[in-house]
Amino acid sequence: MHGQSAYSGASTLNDLNGNASSQDTLATLSSDTGGKAFFDSNDFSGIFSQVQKDSSVYYVLGFTSSNPAKDGKFRHLKVTINRPDLKLDFRSGYYAGRDFIHLDRADREQQLEDELAAQLPRVDVPVYAGESYFRKDESHYYLAVSLIIPGSQIPFITEKDKDNATIDIIGQALESGKFPVGRLRDTVKIAVESSRAVRRKNVQYNTGFLLAPGNYHLKFVIRENQAGRMGSFETDVRIPDLRKSPLKMSSVVLSSLRVPATSKKAAGNPLVRDQMELVPNITHVFTPDQHLYLQYEVYDAAKGKNSAQLVPTPAVAQTEGTKSPEPAKPARDSIRVLTSIEFSKAQRKSTSPCPSSPMKSPHPIAKPSSSRLMSRCNP
């Protein structure tokens, strides 16, 4: 006690109010669970005798609700008997479970957050992922990530001759598996004329993180918003420090499709060139009627004195029967970047319709610029 509260009784009153508040919480908890609370007694012998008497002979009753709705509402319970010599102790009610349809927006977001932090993965919906890295500057890399969901796992709803579906995606990148350095949250809307084409194919979502060299743990959670089924994918990624590597090059991305890029994705994405985005092929499976695109970058290939005039330009290897563009005349203080592609099958070189000559960068590159090379051929 301090101040005037010791003389006015305010301190004692505050203690009594605090004690009463804690007792109200305990009384409510015991009442809601069908129990009993005992307060303000230092003699536990009488309490234990009462507990022993109440639990000596008893019946346990159970029931199955006739209301199958999982709406999360409170349902009242009342038990009556026709014998006055029996005592009843029962809960006043319970909260029904809630399914995905009855979850509000806040609960749905919390569900994604809980699953992202969970130790055990969800496997209701299969998810596949692939990643590749590209250098942005001396100490930062763009980690391109692609998520694939089988179209057969996405339920569609029909509205005005269109099938619609939405997918929630949440993910994060943890440095050394502990410290968050990147985060993703997005909702993808899928609207097609007929969902049959989607069910026979895959739905792919492309994103990326700007990271420094190091070891990272990636985790992504997806949820289809019709039935609320979820799936997750986790993987470890290592981004090397190319300053310590003798061969400075990016990952090799294989693709069979190029699509117009949106302005949101085009910023900083190395897979976007001339408003066209290269869609990575995660499974590395191609059909004979598809083109095979390969893209990778080579860094610090030569030291140049006039680097401002040396703009990196992609070199494109054309298919047979087309004329290759004339390469630009190189500067005196630079060299060309040569690269070739070889296909192997069962550890033996396999023939392909790709050009046999090495691809050449039409412009020399100077440190610290990079050359982006892209090849197209029929597998």
Buried (B, 14 or more C-beta within 10 A) or exposed (E): EEEEEEEEEEBEEEEEEEEEEEEEEEBEEEEEEEEEEEEEEEEEEEEEEEEEEEEEEEEEEEEEEEEEEEEBEEEEEEEEEEEEEEEEEEEEEEEBEBEBEBBEEEEBBEBBEEBBEEEEBBEBBEBBBBBBBBBBEEEEBBBBBBBBBBBEBBBBEEEEEEBBBBBBBBBBBBBEEEEEBBEBEEEBEBEBEEBEEBBEEBBBBBBBBEBEBBEBBBBBBBBBBBEBBBBBBBEEBEBEEBEEEEEBBBBEBBBBEBEEBEEEBBEEBBBBBEEEBBBBBBEEEBEEEBBBBBBBBBBBBBEBEEBEEBEBBBBBBEEEEEEBEEEEEBBEBBBBBBBEBEEEEEEEEEEBEBBEEEBBBBBBBBBEBBBBBBBBBBB
